[in-house]
Amino acid sequence: MTNNPFLSDIFKKTWLNHFNKENKEFHFSNFKKLRFVKFKNLPLYINVGKTHTKGISYAVDTSDTTEIDGKVFLMYDIPTFFNLKEISKNRLKTHKIKQYPGFLINLELFQDLNEYMAITFKKSSRYKLKKYAKKLETCFDIDYKMFRGEISKEEYDYIFSSFNTLLKKRFDAKKITNNNLEKKEWGFYYEVAYPMILEKKAGLFVIYNEKQPIGVTLCYFSDEIIFDAITVFDIDYSKFHLGSVTIMKLIEWSISHKFKIFDFSKGYFDYKKRWASNKYDFEYHLLYDSKSYTATFIAFIIKNVFEFKQFLRDKKVNDTLHKFSYKLKNYHKTNKKKTKKGYKSISLSQPYKEEKLELIHLNEKENNFLKPFLHEFLYLNTESINSTKVYYLKDKRNTYIFEGLCRSAEIVINLDYL
């Protein structure tokens, strides 16, 4: 792969600044662009970037093995579709440890988005997917933008702040922890993405409703591959399937800009399997000096540890741990007893008298809880938010009126869960 973004100076320096400040960086002439950090008191060297990359590539020169005597080298996240050249027979041996599944779209198979959709999905599915985008654009003032090569710092900060808020909102709803939101990790992504965007090695794809980001994707770029690193969308718009809309727009953008592969990266999700044209594996590569008993033993132990971790992952133990971790961190929230969220919608044939109604301003923070209900009304009735009014019905508890151009509805909401 040419111009791997995770081997760029910006990525490596920023990662070292956040995750390896006190320790020395190591470079070995046998590994051209790779840099390493040392694992405490062992002759074990780990690639800079560790699991924060979306795919490391490397080549090994074994003409001189002086520098690798007695050492073990661990490289995280090697996608099998990179097809790295095998090391010729040498004292440096390799363990390849399968860890995560990966999914990608081979964009070279398609002339445009329409051809991709026609080959990948049945007619009924294509209709639904296109309907989601059309409904979204009808009901809201939607704009799509990829920031790559140019972005003001002010706009970048605004997007990243929204990005963080949307991620927290989504994973609070799922009641699981997300490592990306850890202070140290989020600080790394915030610092590394801006200069990489300016160098066209990264990008932010944003879906705006008016000027508010409701969907954000952080991407990285090599010359031929676009890597989907982190994607999030506002769960208040779930009826509009923003995830599917995002993927369609990214595929369209990627094909039009002549990328050959759209990589969903590591981890299994149903949506990845549904959209991908190819499945592959992420591997951890252990290279070790086979003439050293110490290096051979260390490599053997590491190999077995990772294989055991993969066994636990296959048994869904990780999912359970993430949920348990969330409960511990958010005990004050999750320990509260809440009445089940629910609502009832009734179509109105006759309007209420004006004196019974109180106009609601949706841009006020205390009214945010109404958005999911309003968005469902807009979706089901193909109404625009710009021509829809929301009222509180004064003489009925927890009752609201959604009044569009063509349809109106009375909504009774159970607010006990708030």
Secondary structure, 3 states (H helix, E strand, C coil): CCCCHHHCHHHHHHHHHHHCCCCCEECCCCECCCCEEECCCCCEEEECCHHHCCCCCCCECCCCCHHHCCCEEEEEEEEHHHCCCCCCCCCEEEEEEEEEEEEEEEHHHCCCHHHHHHHHCCHHHHHHHHHHHHHHHHHCCEEEEEECCCCCHHHHHHHHHHHHHHHHHHHHHHCCCCHHHCHHHHHHHHHHHHHHHHCCCEEEEEEEECCEEEEEEEEEECCCEEEEEEEEECHHHHHHCHHHHHHHHHHHHHHHCCCCEEEEEECCCHHHHHHCCEEEEEEEEEEEECCCHHHHHHHHHHHHHHHHHHHHHHCCHHHHHHHHHHHHHCHHHHCCCCCCCCEEEEECCCCCCHHHEEECCCCCHHHHHHHHHHHHHHHHHCCCHHHCEEEEECCCCCEEEEECCCCEEEEEECCCCC
